[in-house]
């Protein structure tokens, strides 16, 4: 593995970790679409600051991007709180307008510099290792690694410093306000962090991958755990895994690195959605099947109890006739019988007749009472 391959994976991993931390709070707040809006609209702040200072290296570009992100949030909140439009419609109104303005400015006034819609939307991680920081003849590494490392440390520090405020304002803004935690300030502070993180990731990965790195790992982590601290760690781990595996997929396919990373993040989310223990689709299907068999087992026990002392009990208790009496197909009837036997509710006499056990008799009586 070459040094530039290591640099690409290192930059991608730090970007993934930096994006996953604020992404968790966006997902928990139901504001995933706001991430998409901010990650595009901050281009307007970058362009305006570039036109003012005339340099792409100025830290004022980050300040301009953060301010634009906050302006976007303020406009969206103002529209949604007016009662005329819902939040998603407000985002759909503000986001295209500001992003279109940014594109017009780029096309008209910044067409001769490395600031275009393709680089912002798609990015290119393959070139990130070649933009290096050299001080007094010493190579300190890729610029993207330093910028994303600083953002990652900042995000980690902010989460640690304001963990209680973020947690309370995210899950119960009313309680946070009553306790004097200023949830509005927390909200806008979080949006500022999202804006700064997005703009620092622009040059390397582009806004499309920024959205994927913020939302996909956080959404997958939400399926896997209910604990916020665990969710943050899991989101970071999944984001890093998606970034690294996406790089190697791109290497094998000779395809876009950012595109393959986004694909792998989608694959990871899909795998979690399907196979997550307890909450995945497979677990839900199996749980519903067990619930269906358990309910049917109770019906079987009640059926046997009702006919236990009647003359036709032998006919009613015959396994072969369960489908006819309870309107079950043969396959389901046998599955119910096997589950009921496993639960100790019934026993098979060996000649195709079912009898309640003492446990089954008590269970049937309690089921009738309920």
N, C-alpha and C positions, 0 to 999 in steps of 0.2 A: 504494500500500500504506500503510495507516494505521499509526500508532505502536503501537496495541495489537496489531495483527497481527504487527508486528516483535517486540514483547515476547513474544508467545505462542511464536513460532518460536525465539526466543533461549532462552527457558526450556526448551522441549522439547529443543533441541539440547544444552544443557548437562546436562540430566537424562539424555539418551541417552548422552553421553560418560562421565558419572560412573558410570552403571550398567554400561556395556560393560567397563570395566576390571576390576572384580572378577568380572564375568560370565565372562570368559575363563578364569579359574582355576577357577571352579565347573564349567564345561563340561569342562575338561581333567581335573578330578578325578572326573568322573562324578557330580556332586552338583547337577544342575540342579533336581531335585525339592526339594532343601533350600532353594533360593532361593524357591520357591513357599511352602514352609512358613514360612520366616522373614518373608517379606513380608506374611504374614497374621498370624502370631503376635505380631509386635511391637506390634500393636494393644493387646494385653493390657498391655504395659509403658506405653504411652501413657495408657491409661485409669487404671491404678493411680497413675501419677505425677500425672495430672490430679486425681484424687480426693484426693491428698495435698496438692498445692500450690494447687489451685483455679484454675489459669490454663493456657490453651493456648499462651501465649507463652513459658513457662518453658523454658530449655535442659535442665532436668531430664527433660523428656519424651523427649528424644533419648537421655539416659543410661538411662532406664527401658527404652526400646525396645531399646537395645543389650544391656542385661543380659538382657532376655527372650529375645532372639535367641540369646545364649550359653547360657542355660538350656535352650532348645530343643535346641541342638546337643549339650549334655552329656547330656540325657535320651535323645536318639536314639542317641548313641554308647554309652551305658550299656546300652540295650536290645539294640542290635546285637551288642555284645561279650559279652553274656550267653550267646550261642549259641542262645537260644530262638527268636529271630525275626531275619529278615534286615533290612538297612538300610531298604529301601523299605517294609517292613511297619512298622518302628519309626517312620518318618516318618508313616505313615498312622495310627498310634496317638496320637502326641504332638501332631501338628498340629491335628487336629479337636478334641481335648480342650481345648487351650489357647485356640484361636480361639473355640470355643463359650463358654468362660468369659468371654472378652473381650466377646462379643456380649451375654451376660447382664448384665454390669456396665454396658455402654453403655445397654442398654434400661432397666435398673433405676435407675441413678444418674446418667446423663449424657444423659438424653433431651431436656433443655431447652437444650443447648449445641450448637455446630457441631462435633459429634463423633458421627457415625452411620455405620452399616455401608455405606450407599450412597456417601457421600463418600469413605470409605476404599477401597472396592473399585473404584469407577469414577473418582473424581476429576472435576475439570472445569477444564481448562486455560483455557477462555474467561473464567473469573473471576479467574485468577491475576494479570493485569496491574492489576486494580483494588485489590489489597491492596498498597499501596505504603509505602515507608519515607520519612518526611518529617522532616528535622532542621533546626531553626531556619528553617522556611519553605522549605527547599530540598528538592525532590523528588529522591531518590536512586535511584528506580526500584522495580520490583516486589520485594517481599520474597522471593518464590520464586526470583528471579534471583540475589539475594545468597546465599540459603541453598544453592542448588544450585551456585553458583560456588565457594563455600567448600568444599563436599563434593568437587567436581571437583578443586580444587587439592590438597586433602588426599589424595585417591586417587592423583593423579599423583605427589605427593611420596612417598607410601608405596611405590608401585610402583618408583620410582627408587631409594629408599633400601634396599628389601628385595628387589630384583629377583633377586639371586643366591639368597637363601634361598627365595623363592617358587618359583623355577624348579626348584631341587633338590628341595624338599619335595613339589612337585607331581608330578614325573616319577620320583623314586626316594626315597621317604621313608626306606627302610632306609639308603641311603648318606648321606642328610642326617643321620640320627641318629648314624651312626658317625663323621661328621666334626664332631659337636657342634653342629649347627644347630637342635636342638629342634623337630622337625616338628610336634609337638603344639601348641607355642606359636604357630607359624606358622598352623596350622589354625584355632585359636580366634581369632587376630588377624584372619584373613581373614573369619571369620564375624561378628566385630564390625564390620568395615568394611561388609559386606553389610547388617547391621542398621541402621547409621547412614545408609547411602545410601538404604535402603528407606524409613525413617521420614521423611527429609527430602523424599522424592519423593511421599509420601502425599497431602498436601493438594492438590497441583497435578494429579497424573496418576493417583493411585489405585494399588492394589497389582497389579491385573491388568496394567496397562501397565508397571509396574516389572518384573514377571516377563518380559514380552515384550522389554523393552529390555535386560535382563541376559542372556537366553538366546539369542534369535534372532540378533543380530549376532555373538555369540561363536561360535555353532554354524556360521554361514555362513563366518566367517573361518577356522575350523578346516578346512573343506573346501578353502579357497583356498590355504592355506599351512601349512608345517610349522614355520616359525621363530616363536618366541614373541614377539619384539619386533615382527615384521611383523604377527603375529596381533592384537596389541593395537591397533596403528594401524588395521588394516583393520576391526576390530570397532567402533572409535570412528567411523570414516568411515561404515560401513554403518548404525550406529545413528542418526547425525545425518541421513543421507539418508532413512531410514525415518520419522524424526520430522517432518522438513520436508515430505516428499512426502505424509505422512499428513495434515498440517494442510491442505494444498491440496485433497486428496481430500475432506476433511470440508467445506471451504469450497464446493466444487462441488456436493456432495450435500446440504448443509445437515444433516449428521449429526454424531454424537458424535466429537469430536476424538480422544479417547483410543482409541475403538474403531477409527477409521480409521487411526490410527498403528499400532496392533497389526496391523491387516490388511495395511498396507504392509510392515511388518517380515516378516510371513509371506510376502508376495509376493516380497520380496527374497531371503529364504531359499530359497523354491521355485525362483526363477530361478537362484540359485547352485547349488542341488542338481542342477538339470537341465543347466545350460550351463557349469559350471565347467570350465576347461581341465584335462585330465588326470584329474579326479576326478568330474566331473559324470556324470549318467546317460547323456547323449548320448555323451560321450567313452568311457565304459565299453562301451556298445553297439558303437561303432565299433571299439574296441580288440579286443573279442571277435570281431567279424566279421573283422578283419584276422588275428587269431590262427587263426581257423577256416580262412580262405583260405590262410594260410601253411602250416598243417599239411596241408591238402588238397593244396597244391602239392608238398609233400614226398612225399606218397603218389603223386601223379601221376608225379613224377620216378622214384620207385622202381618203379612199374608199368612205365614205359617202359624202364628199365634192365634189368628182368627179361626183357623180351621183345625186347630190342634185336637180338640175333643169332639169334633163332628164326625158323622159317619163317612163323609166323603174325604176325610183327611188324607187317606192313602192316595187318592186320585189327585188331590190338590197339591200334595207334597212331591209328586213325581217330577224329577228334573226335566224330563222330556216334555212336560206339559206347562212349564213355567211361561214359555213364550206365548202360549194361547191364553193363559189366565192373566198375565201381567202385561201382555202386548209388547214383549221384547222379542227381538230376533234371536235366533239360536246362538250366534256368536256372542252377543252381548249377555245373554242369560248365563252362558258358561263362564264368562269373565266375572259376572256378579257372584256366582256361586263360589268360584275360586277365591275371590277377595273376601267373601263372607266366611269361608272356611279358614282363611288365613287370619281373620280378625277374631276367630273363635265364636262366631255367632251361630253357625249351623254345623252339622256333621252329616256325612253321607253314610247311610246304612250299608252300602255296598251293592244294593240291588236297585239303585236309581232313585231311592227315596231320601228326602231331606228331613232332618229333625232339628228342632231348636236345642241348643245347649242351654245351660242355666244362665250363662252370660247373655246369650242371645235373647232369652225370654225376658230378662230384666231390661235389656236394651230396647226391645220392642215395646214393652209397657211404658218405659220412659219416653219413647218417641211418640206414642199415642197421646200421652199426657201433654207433651210439649205442643 
